[in-house]
């Protein structure tokens, strides 16, 4: 009997996948940021190869500055994608909390009845 009660409680507290919003646009933005970060690294590799082929070791100081700049921008893009995914997860957590709080409220109202009936009368 205890396992039946645990199974019932587990299913009541569970949040269905269809209750969560898909956040399609934010997922596209996260992918866009990550793809842009990868493209920046590919451009960096191409720039380094082109610099060494055309100017040799004379391009080293220029390439160090460009490499640093492109790596920082690529890191910011990648971080922007991760922050967007974090926003999606935070939205899901907020939605789950609202759903479960609504279920708890409905359960309390169902078991105890309206709040007005439970209050004692105050003589004044």
C-alpha positions in Angstrom: 0.0 0.0 0.0 2.9 2.4 0.7 4.3 1.9 -2.8 0.9 2.7 -4.4 0.8 5.9 -2.3 4.3 6.8 -3.4 3.5 6.1 -7.0 0.4 8.3 -6.9 2.3 11.2 -5.2 5.1 10.9 -7.7 2.7 11.2 -10.7 0.9 14.2 -9.1 4.1 16.1 -8.5 5.5 15.3 -12.0 5.5 18.1 -14.6 4.6 17.0 -18.1 6.8 18.0 -21.1 3.8 19.6 -22.8 3.5 22.0 -19.7 6.8 23.5 -20.5 7.1 26.2 -23.1 9.6 25.3 -25.9 11.3 28.8 -26.1 12.1 28.1 -29.8 13.4 31.6 -30.5 15.8 31.6 -27.6 17.1 28.2 -28.8 17.8 29.6 -32.2 19.6 32.6 -30.7 21.8 30.2 -28.6 22.7 28.2 -31.7 23.4 31.4 -33.6 25.8 32.6 -31.0 27.6 29.3 -30.8 27.8 29.0 -34.6 29.2 32.5 -34.8 31.8 31.7 -32.2 32.9 28.6 -34.2 33.1 30.8 -37.4 35.2 33.3 -35.6 37.7 30.6 -34.7 37.7 29.3 -38.2 38.4 32.9 -39.5 41.2 33.2 -36.9 42.9 30.0 -38.2 42.5 31.3 -41.8 43.9 34.7 -40.9 46.9 33.1 -39.1 47.7 30.8 -42.0 47.3 33.7 -44.5 49.5 36.0 -42.4 52.3 33.5 -42.1 52.1 32.5 -45.8 52.2 36.1 -47.1 54.5 37.9 -44.6 56.2 35.1 -42.7 57.4 35.8 -39.2 57.0 39.6 -39.8 53.3 39.2 -39.2 53.7 37.7 -35.8 53.1 40.8 -33.7 50.0 41.8 -35.8 48.7 38.2 -35.6 49.0 38.1 -31.8 46.8 41.2 -31.5 44.3 39.9 -34.0 44.3 36.4 -32.4 43.6 37.9 -28.9 40.8 40.1 -30.2 39.1 37.3 -32.2 39.4 34.8 -29.3 37.8 37.2 -26.9 34.9 38.0 -29.3 34.5 34.2 -29.9 34.5 33.6 -26.2 31.8 36.3 -25.6 29.7 34.8 -28.4 30.0 31.3 -26.9 29.1 32.7 -23.4 26.1 34.5 -24.9 24.9 31.2 -26.2 25.3 29.6 -22.8 23.6 32.5 -21.1 20.7 32.1 -23.5 20.4 28.4 -22.6 20.5 29.4 -18.9 17.6 31.8 -19.5 15.6 28.9 -21.1 16.4 26.7 -18.0 15.4 29.5 -15.7 12.1 29.9 -17.5 11.4 26.2 -17.3 12.2 26.3 -13.5 9.8 29.2 -13.0 7.1 27.5 -15.0 7.5 24.2 -13.0 7.3 26.1 -9.7 4.1 27.8 -10.8 2.5 24.6 -11.9 3.4 22.7 -8.7 2.3 25.6 -6.6 -1.0 25.7 -8.4 -1.4 21.9 -7.8 -0.6 22.3 -4.1 -3.1 25.1 -3.8 -5.8 23.1 -5.6 -5.1 20.1 -3.4 -5.4 22.2 -0.3 -8.6 23.7 -1.4 -10.0 20.3 -2.3 -9.2 18.7 1.0 -10.0 21.6 3.4 -12.8 23.4 1.6 -13.2 27.2 1.3 -11.1 29.4 3.7 -14.2 31.3 4.9 -15.7 28.1 6.5 -12.5 27.4 8.5 -12.2 30.8 10.2 -13.5 31.0 13.8 -16.0 33.8 14.5 -14.6 36.8 16.3 -16.8 38.4 18.9 -16.1 42.0 19.3 
